[in-house]
Amino acid sequence: MNYKCKAMLINRKKNRADDMEYVHITLYSKNNPTISGEMPILDLEFTEVKKAHMFNLTLNFLTEGNDIEVNNLEEINIDVKNDMVLIEGKQNI
């Protein structure tokens, strides 16, 4: 699925109710959402996946948490194949 956004955060979440881990992706209309406090325009959760692969993207790893931040996006494409989330995007760097 293709999405228009400016920034993306990706992290691993754990559901305490069923002890299941999943990939959590949030999309934003402005860069640096962790600094600006921007609310996400879309919140995606992927269960039954073991990995997230990212292609053609410049990433920032945020050491204060377990987030990977991607800024300066034009669009992002997110697909699920077998047990993997595949993420590819276009950036203005």
C-alpha positions in Angstrom: 0.0 0.0 0.0 1.3 3.4 -0.9 1.0 6.4 1.5 1.8 10.1 1.2 3.6 11.4 4.4 6.5 13.4 5.5 7.8 11.2 8.3 7.5 7.7 9.7 8.3 6.0 13.0 8.7 2.3 13.2 9.0 0.3 16.4 8.3 -3.1 18.0 5.4 -3.3 20.4 4.3 -6.0 22.8 0.7 -6.7 23.5 0.5 -7.6 27.2 -2.9 -9.2 26.9 -1.7 -12.1 24.6 2.1 -11.7 25.0 2.4 -11.1 21.2 4.9 -8.8 19.6 4.1 -6.8 16.5 5.5 -4.1 14.2 4.0 -0.7 14.8 4.3 2.1 12.2 3.1 5.6 12.5 3.0 8.1 9.6 3.2 11.9 10.0 2.6 15.0 8.0 5.7 16.8 9.4 9.3 15.9 10.0 10.8 15.1 13.4 7.5 14.0 15.1 9.3 13.0 18.3 10.5 16.6 18.8 7.4 18.4 17.5 4.8 16.3 19.3 3.0 15.9 16.0 0.0 13.6 16.0 0.1 10.7 13.5 -2.0 10.8 10.4 -2.0 7.0 10.3 -1.3 4.3 12.8 -0.5 0.8 11.5 0.0 -2.5 13.4 1.3 -5.7 11.8 0.9 -8.9 13.7 2.2 -12.3 12.6 5.4 -10.8 11.3 9.0 -11.5 12.4 11.0 -8.8 10.5 10.7 -5.4 8.9 12.9 -4.7 5.9 13.5 -1.1 4.8 14.9 -0.2 1.3 16.3 3.0 -0.1 15.7 5.0 3.1 18.0 7.2 5.3 17.1 6.2 8.9 17.6 7.7 12.4 17.8 5.4 15.4 16.4 7.1 18.5 18.5 5.9 21.5 16.0 7.2 24.1 13.5 4.5 23.0 13.3 1.8 20.5 12.1 3.8 17.5 13.5 4.2 14.0 12.6 7.6 12.5 12.5 8.4 8.8 12.2 12.0 7.7 11.9 14.0 4.5 9.6 11.5 2.9 7.5 12.1 -0.3 5.8 8.7 -0.1 6.2 5.3 1.5 5.2 1.9 0.3 4.4 -0.8 2.9 3.7 -4.4 1.9 3.5 -7.7 3.9 5.0 -10.8 2.4 5.0 -14.0 4.4 6.3 -13.0 7.8 8.0 -9.7 6.8 6.9 -6.1 6.5 8.6 -4.6 3.4 9.0 -0.8 3.5 10.3 1.3 0.6 10.1 5.0 0.2 11.1 8.2 -1.7 12.9 10.9 0.2 14.1 14.5 -0.4 17.5 14.4 1.3 
